[in-house]
């Protein structure tokens, strides 16, 4: 369920059908051994044999089909349902082979299966989870159904003595009310079989990954244990390959305490804030990794109404922001100024585009032309994080220099849903982690059906290109479409792209198993096939 706050920990427990390479392209076989477009509307996929879920059930064609059907069922409210819109059906050919049938050509299929819909969940656990949800709903409904039946019976009893048509009608209502109660009770009895000893997947994940949940303390920590049935080592001839007996993930909100805990030997690895890099950079006790991260930091513009419908105002806002200064001042130089959606190194990135240049005088001129020579007031929101607040303060100061007052509210991720849906903002600070399949971020942000659009923009040329890119199955042609699309978005100042972050990790010298150079070149395919281990054989 959305929102998801810890994708990394989820990746220890859940595995995808396909992983990404160093150019963020879905190309590395994982739970899917192979896939082939038989024609633009059909893909034949072979699944890996010998894979079990944490609950002992087998990963196969039927479990995959159940999960995809579950996502597509509107009654389940899966937030990834829109990503599967081109899908017609999944056909089971044999135990480890499926055919995917599309309503229309779907070039984004492989990238979609390398994302959330392709993270395989135990069908048994998913059925139980759905049964738990339905049970809660029916228990609420049966209370009302019984009350309705009681009222109908009392009314019928009064009218029965008088006879006539009203008495007959009342008797019919009693039968209907009793039938409704019986139907719910029967369904609850059936669900009881599925929910016996069942636990919610939100708190008890059941995947195929190298680790399984041992204990969770929400907001504090998660303890994972090694999956003794993990398939990978067996397939490469190393069933006893070295990797951790478990992983303990601590939630430590204060960055300084995280660094102190690492230095005290209480933690083996942490993610470092840019401001802390100098604290560990030269410490010989740690390996410090600084690498490009395929995240995009941007500002979302609401063009549905108000001043930002005018491209001159959007252009003025964008040129008023000094991106170089933001990277230097808030990220301490550990970031790359953004051009558009796709970060450097991404296969869909347009190499000909340049970042929007800082030009406050041009901003003032454009605002005056648009009728805002005396200033402009805008509202918006940003994430309730220390680093987000620093960025918003810096941007507010830059905008004030050109006469724009931006009132920003700090919100938690869950609280952002309301202003998004109601379009109750002018500009909001956004972040898209893990920019992989182009169609996902583009559809979400710029297509009318997108989860974060809600009518905030409608660029017909961009929409046509999104749909063309989604359908195109030729890789070279898809690349051309997305490069053109980036230019269309930039030319219309659709949003304000700020920077692409760098990831900074500091780890104990006792941790081994990952070569930073190979990781950069090979991406997820290398990361998931090379579990880390302790040099001394213990923490």
SEKELO-105260 format. One record per residue (C-alpha): y, x, z; residue number from 1. Coordinates in nm, 2 decimals, decimal comma, padded with zeros to 4 digits. Layout:
      py      px      pz    k
       Y       X       Z  NUM
...
***
This chain:
      py      px      pz    k
   00,00   00,00   00,00    1
   00,36   00,10  -00,06    2
   00,55   00,30   00,07    3
   00,32   00,61   00,09    4
   00,47   00,89   00,30    5
   00,21   01,17   00,28    6
   00,06   01,22  -00,06    7
  -00,07   01,57   00,03    8
  -00,29   01,45   00,31    9
  -00,41   01,16   00,09   10
  -00,52   01,42  -00,17   11
  -00,75   01,58   00,09   12
  -00,94   01,25   00,11   13
  -00,90   01,09  -00,24   14
  -00,97   01,26  -00,57   15
  -00,85   01,16  -00,92   16
  -01,04   01,11  -01,24   17
  -00,83   01,37  -01,41   18
  -00,60   01,65  -01,28   19
  -00,29   01,82  -01,43   20
  -00,25   02,17  -01,57   21
   00,04   02,41  -01,53   22
   00,26   02,21  -01,78   23
   00,20   01,89  -01,58   24
  -00,02   01,75  -01,85   25
  -00,33   01,55  -01,76   26
  -00,59   01,77  -01,91   27
  -00,83   01,89  -01,64   28
  -01,16   01,70  -01,60   29
  -01,24   01,61  -01,24   30
  -01,43   01,29  -01,14   31
  -01,42   01,21  -01,51   32
  -01,61   01,48  -01,70   33
  -01,47   01,39  -02,04   34
  -01,27   01,12  -02,23   35
  -01,24   01,05  -02,60   36
  -01,02   00,82  -02,80   37
  -01,27   00,64  -03,03   38
  -00,97   00,46  -03,19   39
  -00,62   00,38  -03,06   40
  -00,75   00,09  -02,86   41
  -01,07   00,24  -02,71   42
  -01,15   00,54  -02,49   43
  -01,50   00,65  -02,40   44
  -01,52   00,82  -02,06   45
  -01,81   01,00  -01,91   46
  -01,81   01,02  -01,52   47
  -01,94   01,30  -01,30   48
  -02,28   01,25  -01,15   49
  -02,38   01,33  -00,80   50
  -02,05   01,22  -00,63   51
  -02,06   01,01  -00,32   52
  -01,78   00,84  -00,12   53
  -01,73   00,92   00,24   54
  -01,92   00,60   00,34   55
  -02,23   00,72   00,15   56
  -02,19   00,49  -00,15   57
  -02,22   00,63  -00,50   58
  -01,92   00,69  -00,73   59
  -02,02   00,54  -01,07   60
  -01,91   00,32  -01,35   61
  -01,94   00,00  -01,15   62
  -01,73   00,13  -00,86   63
  -01,46   00,24  -01,11   64
  -01,46  -00,09  -01,28   65
  -01,43  -00,28  -00,95   66
  -01,13  -00,07  -00,85   67
  -00,94  -00,12  -01,18   68
  -01,02  -00,49  -01,18   69
  -00,89  -00,51  -00,82   70
  -00,56  -00,35  -00,92   71
  -00,52  -00,58  -01,22   72
  -00,58  -00,90  -01,01   73
  -00,23  -01,03  -00,93   74
  -00,36  -01,19  -00,60   75
  -00,40  -00,84  -00,45   76
  -00,04  -00,74  -00,50   77
  -00,12  -00,38  -00,61   78
   00,21  -00,20  -00,68   79
   00,05   00,00  -00,96   80
  -00,06  -00,31  -01,15   81
   00,24  -00,28  -01,40   82
   00,11   00,07  -01,50   83
  -00,21  -00,09  -01,62   84
  -00,04  -00,36  -01,84   85
  -00,18  -00,22  -02,17   86
  -00,54  -00,24  -02,03   87
  -00,76  -00,52  -02,16   88
  -01,09  -00,45  -01,99   89
  -01,33  -00,18  -01,86   90
  -01,68  -00,20  -02,00   91
  -01,97  -00,04  -01,83   92
  -02,20   00,13  -02,08   93
  -02,44   00,29  -01,84   94
  -02,42   00,41  -01,48   95
  -02,19   00,70  -01,56   96
  -02,02   00,59  -01,88   97
  -01,73   00,34  -01,93   98
  -01,53   00,22  -02,23   99
  -01,17   00,14  -02,18  100
  -01,04  -00,14  -02,41  101
  -00,66  -00,17  -02,46  102
  -00,45  -00,46  -02,58  103
  -00,25  -00,22  -02,79  104
  -00,25   00,16  -02,84  105
  -00,20   00,34  -02,51  106
  -00,10   00,70  -02,52  107
  -00,01   00,71  -02,15  108
  -00,36   00,62  -02,05  109
  -00,48   00,97  -01,96  110
  -00,17   01,05  -01,76  111
  -00,21   00,72  -01,58  112
  -00,56   00,80  -01,48  113
  -00,44   01,13  -01,34  114
  -00,22   00,93  -01,10  115
  -00,25   00,66  -00,84  116
  -00,47   00,42  -01,03  117
  -00,71   00,70  -01,10  118
  -00,75   00,80  -00,73  119
  -01,10   00,66  -00,66  120
  -01,17   00,44  -00,36  121
  -01,50   00,33  -00,23  122
  -01,58  -00,02  -00,38  123
  -01,75  -00,12  -00,06  124
  -01,45  -00,02   00,15  125
  -01,21  -00,18  -00,10  126
  -01,41  -00,51  -00,09  127
  -01,40  -00,50   00,29  128
  -01,03  -00,43   00,30  129
  -00,96  -00,72   00,06  130
  -01,19  -00,94   00,28  131
  -00,99  -00,84   00,59  132
  -00,66  -00,93   00,43  133
  -00,80  -01,27   00,31  134
  -00,95  -01,34   00,65  135
  -00,61  -01,30   00,82  136
  -00,46  -01,53   00,56  137
  -00,73  -01,80   00,59  138
  -00,72  -01,79   00,97  139
  -00,35  -01,88   00,95  140
  -00,43  -02,15   00,69  141
  -00,71  -02,31   00,88  142
  -00,49  -02,39   01,17  143
  -00,26  -02,60   00,95  144
  -00,56  -02,75   00,77  145
  -00,72  -02,87   01,09  146
  -00,39  -03,02   01,21  147
  -00,35  -03,20   00,88  148
  -00,71  -03,33   00,92  149
  -00,64  -03,45   01,27  150
  -00,32  -03,63   01,17  151
  -00,50  -03,79   00,87  152
  -00,79  -03,91   01,10  153
  -00,54  -04,06   01,35  154
  -00,35  -04,24   01,08  155
  -00,67  -04,37   00,92  156
  -00,80  -04,50   01,25  157
  -00,49  -04,71   01,30  158
  -00,51  -04,85   00,95  159
  -00,88  -04,90   00,95  160
  -00,86  -05,21   01,17  161
  -00,60  -05,37   00,94  162
  -00,80  -05,30   00,63  163
  -00,65  -05,32   00,28  164
  -00,54  -05,07   00,03  165
  -00,35  -04,85   00,28  166
  -00,67  -04,81   00,49  167
  -00,86  -04,71   00,18  168
  -00,60  -04,46   00,08  169
  -00,59  -04,32   00,44  170
  -00,97  -04,28   00,43  171
  -00,95  -04,08   00,10  172
  -00,69  -03,85   00,26  173
  -00,92  -03,79   00,56  174
  -01,20  -03,69   00,32  175
  -00,97  -03,45   00,13  176
  -00,84  -03,30   00,46  177
  -01,19  -03,25   00,60  178
  -01,31  -03,10   00,27  179
  -01,02  -02,85   00,28  180
  -01,12  -02,74   00,63  181
  -01,49  -02,71   00,53  182
  -01,40  -02,50   00,23  183
  -01,19  -02,26   00,44  184
  -01,46  -02,24   00,71  185
  -01,73  -02,17   00,45  186
  -01,52  -01,90   00,29  187
  -01,45  -01,74   00,64  188
  -01,83  -01,74   00,71  189
  -01,88  -01,56   00,37  190
  -01,61  -01,31   00,45  191
  -01,76  -01,23   00,79  192
  -02,04  -01,05   00,62  193
  -01,80  -00,82   00,43  194
  -01,57  -00,76   00,73  195
  -01,84  -00,68   00,98  196
  -01,75  -00,33   01,12  197
  -01,48  -00,31   00,84  198
  -01,16  -00,12   00,89  199
  -00,84  -00,13   00,69  200
  -00,80   00,13   00,42  201
  -00,44   00,19   00,52  202
  -00,57   00,35   00,84  203
  -00,93   00,45   00,74  204
  -00,93   00,60   00,39  205
  -01,26   00,62   00,21  206
  -01,26   00,86  -00,09  207
  -01,47   01,13  -00,24  208
  -01,25   01,43  -00,13  209
  -01,34   01,75   00,05  210
  -01,22   01,61   00,38  211
  -01,27   01,27   00,56  212
  -01,08   01,10   00,83  213
  -01,18   01,19   01,19  214
  -00,89   01,06   01,39  215
  -00,54   00,93   01,32  216
  -00,24   00,90   01,55  217
   00,03   00,74   01,33  218
   00,36   00,91   01,34  219
   00,21   01,20   01,53  220
  -00,10   01,36   01,37  221
  -00,40   01,32   01,15  222
  -00,73   01,51   01,21  223
  -00,97   01,55   00,91  224
  -01,32   01,68   00,90  225
  -01,51   01,86   00,63  226
  -01,70   01,63   00,39  227
  -02,06   01,76   00,40  228
  -02,14   01,57   00,08  229
  -01,85   01,71  -00,12  230
  -01,98   01,75  -00,48  231
  -01,77   02,04  -00,61  232
  -01,95   02,34  -00,46  233
  -02,29   02,22  -00,59  234
  -02,16   02,19  -00,95  235
  -02,05   02,55  -00,96  236
  -02,36   02,69  -00,79  237
  -02,19   02,75  -00,45  238
  -02,29   02,46  -00,22  239
  -02,18   02,66   00,08  240
  -01,85   02,78  -00,06  241
  -01,60   02,87   00,21  242
  -01,34   02,63   00,31  243
  -01,21   02,48   00,63  244
  -01,43   02,28   00,88  245
  -01,13   02,05   00,92  246
  -00,76   02,01   00,88  247
  -00,51   01,90   01,15  248
  -00,18   01,77   01,02  249
   00,10   01,76   01,27  250
   00,41   01,55   01,23  251
   00,69   01,77   01,37  252
   01,03   01,62   01,27  253
   01,24   01,92   01,38  254
   01,22   02,20   01,12  255
   01,32   02,47   01,37  256
   01,02   02,37   01,59  257
   00,79   02,39   01,29  258
   00,90   02,75   01,23  259
   00,87   02,84   01,59  260
   00,52   02,69   01,60  261
   00,42   02,90   01,30  262
   00,55   03,22   01,45  263
   00,37   03,14   01,78  264
   00,04   03,10   01,59  265
   00,02   02,73   01,67  266
   00,03   02,64   01,30  267
  -00,13   02,81   01,00  268
   00,10   02,69   00,73  269
   00,42   02,49   00,70  270
   00,67   02,38   00,44  271
   01,00   02,55   00,49  272
   01,34   02,40   00,44  273
   01,57   02,60   00,22  274
   01,80   02,68   00,51  275
   01,51   02,85   00,69  276
   01,38   03,07   00,42  277
   01,56   03,38   00,55  278
   01,38   03,33   00,89  279
   01,04   03,40   00,74  280
   01,12   03,58   00,41  281
   01,08   03,93   00,54  282
   00,83   03,87   00,82  283
   00,52   04,07   00,74  284
   00,30   03,83   00,95  285
   00,33   03,56   00,68  286
   00,28   03,50   00,32  287
   00,58   03,32   00,18  288
   00,55   03,13  -00,14  289
   00,85   03,01  -00,34  290
   00,76   02,82  -00,65  291
   00,91   02,56  -00,90  292
   00,84   02,20  -00,78  293
   00,81   01,92  -01,03  294
   01,03   01,69  -00,84  295
   01,35   01,54  -00,96  296
   01,66   01,47  -00,74  297
   01,90   01,22  -00,90  298
   02,15   00,94  -00,83  299
   02,06   00,59  -00,95  300
   02,34   00,39  -01,11  301
   02,35   00,01  -01,09  302
   02,50  -00,10  -01,43  303
   02,42  -00,47  -01,38  304
   02,78  -00,55  -01,26  305
   03,09  -00,38  -01,14  306
   03,28  -00,07  -01,26  307
   02,96   00,13  -01,36  308
   02,89  -00,11  -01,65  309
   03,17   00,10  -01,82  310
   03,03   00,43  -01,96  311
   03,36   00,60  -01,90  312
   03,32   00,54  -01,52  313
   02,96   00,66  -01,53  314
   03,07   00,97  -01,72  315
   03,36   01,03  -01,48  316
   03,13   01,01  -01,18  317
   02,88   01,25  -01,34  318
   03,14   01,51  -01,43  319
   03,29   01,50  -01,08  320
   02,98   01,64  -00,93  321
   02,94   02,02  -00,92  322
   02,56   02,06  -00,94  323
   02,57   02,44  -00,91  324
   02,77   02,41  -00,59  325
   02,52   02,15  -00,46  326
   02,22   02,38  -00,52  327
   02,40   02,68  -00,37  328
   02,55   02,49  -00,07  329
   02,28   02,24   00,03  330
   01,97   02,42  -00,11  331
   02,09   02,78  -00,05  332
   02,02   02,86  -00,42  333
   01,66   02,75  -00,40  334
   01,67   02,49  -00,67  335
   01,73   02,45  -01,05  336
   02,02   02,25  -01,19  337
   01,89   01,94  -01,37  338
   01,95   01,83  -01,72  339
   01,77   01,50  -01,72  340
   01,44   01,35  -01,60  341
   01,18   01,62  -01,66  342
   01,19   01,94  -01,47  343
   01,17   02,28  -01,63  344
   00,81   02,36  -01,73  345
   00,72   02,00  -01,80  346
   00,57   01,94  -02,15  347
   00,80   01,64  -02,22  348
   01,13   01,82  -02,13  349
   01,40   01,85  -02,40  350
   01,48   02,22  -02,42  351
   01,80   02,16  -02,61  352
   01,98   01,96  -02,34  353
   02,23   02,12  -02,11  354
   02,33   02,00  -01,76  355
   02,64   01,79  -01,73  356
   02,93   02,03  -01,67  357
   03,16   02,00  -01,37  358
   03,51   01,88  -01,49  359
   03,71   01,69  -01,23  360
   04,01   01,67  -01,46  361
   03,80   01,50  -01,72  362
   03,68   01,26  -01,45  363
   04,04   01,17  -01,35  364
   04,13   01,11  -01,72  365
   03,83   00,89  -01,78  366
   03,89   00,68  -01,46  367
   04,25   00,63  -01,57  368
   04,14   00,51  -01,91  369
   03,90   00,27  -01,75  370
   04,17   00,12  -01,53  371
   04,11   00,31  -01,21  372
   04,40   00,55  -01,20  373
   04,47   00,45  -00,84  374
   04,12   00,51  -00,73  375
   03,78   00,34  -00,71  376
   03,56   00,22  -00,42  377
   03,18   00,23  -00,46  378
   02,89   00,16  -00,22  379
   02,53   00,29  -00,20  380
   02,25   00,43   00,01  381
   02,04   00,75   00,06  382
   01,73   00,85   00,26  383
   01,77   00,89   00,63  384
   01,68   01,26   00,64  385
   01,89   01,56   00,75  386
   01,89   01,72   00,40  387
   01,98   01,39   00,24  388
   02,28   01,35   00,47  389
   02,40   01,70   00,38  390
   02,38   01,62   00,01  391
   02,56   01,28   00,04  392
   02,84   01,44   00,25  393
   02,89   01,71  -00,02  394
   02,89   01,45  -00,31  395
   03,12   01,22  -00,12  396
   03,37   01,51  -00,09  397
   03,34   01,59  -00,46  398
   03,40   01,22  -00,56  399
   03,70   01,19  -00,33  400
   03,87   01,47  -00,52  401
   03,88   01,25  -00,83  402
   03,98   00,93  -00,63  403
   03,64   00,78  -00,58  404
   03,54   00,66  -00,23  405
   03,16   00,62  -00,20  406
   03,04   00,44   00,11  407
   02,69   00,55   00,18  408
   02,43   00,39   00,42  409
   02,14   00,60   00,54  410
   01,81   00,41   00,52  411
   01,44   00,47   00,58  412
   01,21   00,44   00,27  413
   01,09   00,09   00,37  414
   01,44  -00,04   00,43  415
   01,54   00,06   00,07  416
   01,35  -00,23  -00,08  417
   01,61  -00,49   00,00  418
   01,91  -00,33  -00,16  419
   01,70  -00,23  -00,46  420
   01,57  -00,58  -00,52  421
   01,91  -00,74  -00,46  422
   02,10  -00,48  -00,66  423
   02,32  -00,44  -00,36  424
   02,45  -00,09  -00,44  425
   02,66   00,10  -00,70  426
   02,50   00,45  -00,67  427
   02,19   00,55  -00,46  428
   02,04   00,89  -00,41  429
   01,69   00,90  -00,55  430
   01,40   01,14  -00,56  431
   01,08   01,13  -00,77  432
   00,81   01,36  -00,64  433
   00,54   01,48  -00,87  434
   00,68   01,42  -01,22  435
   00,37   01,40  -01,43  436
   00,30   01,12  -01,68  437
   00,64   01,05  -01,85  438
   00,57   00,68  -01,88  439
   00,55   00,62  -01,51  440
   00,89   00,75  -01,41  441
   01,05   00,62  -01,73  442
   00,91   00,27  -01,70  443
   00,98   00,26  -01,33  444
   01,35   00,35  -01,37  445
   01,45   00,23  -01,72  446
   01,22  -00,05  -01,83  447
   01,29  -00,41  -01,74  448
   00,94  -00,43  -01,59  449
   00,99  -00,12  -01,38  450
   00,94  -00,13  -01,01  451
   01,28   00,02  -00,93  452
   01,48  -00,14  -01,21  453
   01,54  -00,51  -01,11  454
   01,79  -00,54  -01,40  455
   02,01  -00,24  -01,29  456
   02,02  -00,12  -01,65  457
   01,91  -00,23  -02,00  458
   01,93   00,04  -02,27  459
   01,76  -00,12  -02,56  460
   01,71   00,21  -02,75  461
   01,56   00,37  -02,43  462
   01,33   00,07  -02,38  463
   01,20   00,09  -02,74  464
   01,13   00,47  -02,70  465
   00,95   00,41  -02,36  466
   00,73   00,16  -02,53  467
   00,67   00,38  -02,83  468
   00,59   00,68  -02,60  469
   00,35   00,46  -02,40  470
   00,16   00,37  -02,72  471
   00,16   00,70  -02,91  472
  -00,17   00,88  -02,89  473
  -00,07   01,19  -03,08  474
   00,05   01,45  -02,83  475
   00,30   01,62  -03,07  476
   00,45   01,28  -03,15  477
   00,47   01,18  -02,79  478
   00,66   01,50  -02,71  479
   00,91   01,42  -02,98  480
   00,96   01,07  -02,85  481
   01,03   01,18  -02,49  482
   01,26   01,46  -02,60  483
   01,46   01,20  -02,80  484
   01,45   00,96  -02,50  485
   01,60   01,22  -02,27  486
   01,89   01,27  -02,51  487
   01,95   00,89  -02,52  488
   01,95   00,87  -02,14  489
   02,19   01,16  -02,12  490
   02,43   01,04  -02,39  491
   02,46   00,70  -02,21  492
   02,50   00,87  -01,87  493
   02,22   00,63  -01,75  494
   02,19   00,81  -01,42  495
   02,31   01,13  -01,25  496
   02,05   01,41  -01,25  497
   02,12   01,67  -00,99  498
   01,85   01,94  -00,95  499
   01,48   02,02  -00,95  500
   01,37   02,17  -00,61  501
   01,17   02,47  -00,53  502
   00,88   02,45  -00,28  503
   00,88   02,70   00,00  504
   00,56   02,75   00,21  505
   00,50   03,00   00,48  506
   00,14   03,07   00,59  507
  -00,05   03,30   00,82  508
  -00,19   03,61   00,66  509
  -00,53   03,48   00,78  510
  -00,52   03,21   00,51  511
  -00,66   03,31   00,18  512
  -00,79   03,16  -00,15  513
  -00,48   03,08  -00,36  514
  -00,31   03,32  -00,60  515
   00,05   03,20  -00,65  516
   00,07   03,33  -01,01  517
  -00,25   03,14  -01,12  518
  -00,13   02,83  -00,93  519
   00,19   02,83  -01,13  520
   00,01   02,87  -01,46  521
  -00,29   02,64  -01,40  522
  -00,14   02,37  -01,17  523
  -00,35   02,11  -00,99  524
  -00,67   02,21  -01,18  525
  -00,65   02,54  -00,99  526
  -00,54   02,40  -00,66  527
  -00,82   02,14  -00,62  528
  -01,09   02,38  -00,74  529
  -00,99   02,66  -00,51  530
  -01,00   02,55  -00,14  531
  -00,84   02,78   00,10  532
  -01,03   02,96   00,37  533
  -00,98   03,19   00,67  534
  -01,00   03,56   00,61  535
  -01,14   03,61   00,96  536
  -01,37   03,32   00,93  537
  -01,19   03,12   01,19  538
  -00,83   03,00   01,27  539
***
